[in-house]
Amino acid sequence: MAEQFEPVAAEDFTKITTERLPHQKIEAALILIGGTGVKGMEFSRKVMRAAGWKYERLTTYASHPEVAADAFNRVREILATTDDSEQILALVAQKVAS
């Protein structure tokens, strides 16, 4: 079942709130799709890298909010169509290449 997520804005990475922000929901969905735990985290990192996040693991999204928002929004569009891990990776790579 594909999920719908709200668009991610660059400002989201500096908001302080008790509500889960769209990028947090997307990341949680990727971890779940990837198999939870370490496997899920690695899948999430792979997808984000394929979507355009080119920074190291310890670099925060707030350090480069525009790049992060663009990458998350690419992933968001794909998660609206599929929740198959292999298909997500393929579609993200295809979207970035075009």
C-alpha positions as CSV (number, residue, x, y, z in Angstrom):
1,M,0.0,0.0,0.0
2,A,1.5,3.3,-1.1
3,E,1.4,6.2,1.3
4,Q,0.7,9.9,0.8
5,F,2.9,12.4,2.6
6,E,2.8,16.2,2.9
7,P,5.5,18.1,0.9
8,V,8.7,18.7,2.7
9,A,9.9,22.4,3.0
10,A,13.4,23.5,3.8
11,E,12.1,25.2,6.9
12,D,11.0,21.9,8.3
13,F,14.5,20.9,9.2
14,T,14.8,23.8,11.7
15,K,11.3,23.6,13.2
16,I,10.8,22.6,16.9
17,T,7.6,20.8,17.4
18,T,6.1,17.8,19.1
19,E,4.4,16.7,15.9
20,R,6.2,14.5,13.4
21,L,7.2,16.5,10.4
22,P,6.8,15.1,6.8
23,H,10.5,14.2,6.4
24,Q,10.4,12.3,9.7
25,K,7.4,10.3,8.5
26,I,9.1,9.6,5.1
27,E,12.2,8.4,6.8
28,A,10.2,6.2,9.2
29,A,8.4,4.7,6.2
30,L,11.7,4.0,4.4
31,I,13.1,2.3,7.5
32,L,10.0,0.1,7.8
33,I,10.1,-0.8,4.1
34,G,13.8,-1.6,4.3
35,G,13.3,-4.1,7.1
36,T,13.6,-2.0,10.3
37,G,16.7,-1.9,12.5
38,V,20.1,-1.6,10.9
39,K,18.8,-3.0,7.6
40,G,16.1,-0.4,7.4
41,M,18.4,2.5,8.3
42,E,20.8,1.4,5.5
43,F,18.0,1.2,3.0
44,S,16.9,4.7,4.0
45,R,20.4,6.0,3.5
46,K,20.6,4.3,0.1
47,V,17.4,5.8,-1.0
48,M,18.3,9.3,0.2
49,R,21.7,9.1,-1.5
50,A,20.0,8.0,-4.8
51,A,17.5,10.9,-4.4
52,G,20.2,13.5,-4.2
53,W,21.4,13.7,-0.6
54,K,25.2,13.7,-1.3
55,Y,26.5,14.4,2.2
56,E,28.0,12.1,4.8
57,R,25.9,10.2,7.4
58,L,26.6,12.7,10.3
59,T,25.7,15.8,8.2
60,T,22.3,17.0,9.4
61,Y,19.6,17.8,7.0
62,A,19.4,21.3,8.5
63,S,23.0,21.9,7.2
64,H,21.7,21.8,3.6
65,P,17.9,22.2,3.9
66,E,17.2,22.9,0.2
67,V,19.1,19.7,-0.9
68,A,17.4,17.7,1.8
69,A,13.9,19.0,0.9
70,D,14.4,18.2,-2.8
71,A,15.6,14.7,-2.0
72,F,12.7,14.0,0.4
73,N,10.2,15.3,-2.1
74,R,11.5,13.0,-4.8
75,V,11.1,10.1,-2.4
76,R,7.7,11.3,-1.3
77,E,6.4,11.2,-4.9
78,I,7.6,7.7,-5.3
79,L,6.2,6.4,-2.0
80,A,2.8,7.6,-3.3
81,T,3.1,5.0,-6.0
82,T,4.8,2.0,-4.4
83,D,6.2,0.5,-1.2
84,D,8.4,-2.1,-2.9
85,S,12.0,-1.6,-1.9
86,E,13.6,-2.5,-5.2
87,Q,11.2,-0.5,-7.1
88,I,11.7,2.6,-4.9
89,L,15.4,2.5,-5.5
90,A,15.0,2.1,-9.2
91,L,12.4,4.9,-9.5
92,V,14.4,7.3,-7.4
93,A,17.6,6.7,-9.5
94,Q,15.5,7.2,-12.6
95,K,13.9,10.4,-11.3
96,V,17.3,11.9,-10.4
97,A,18.7,11.0,-13.8
98,S,15.9,12.7,-15.7
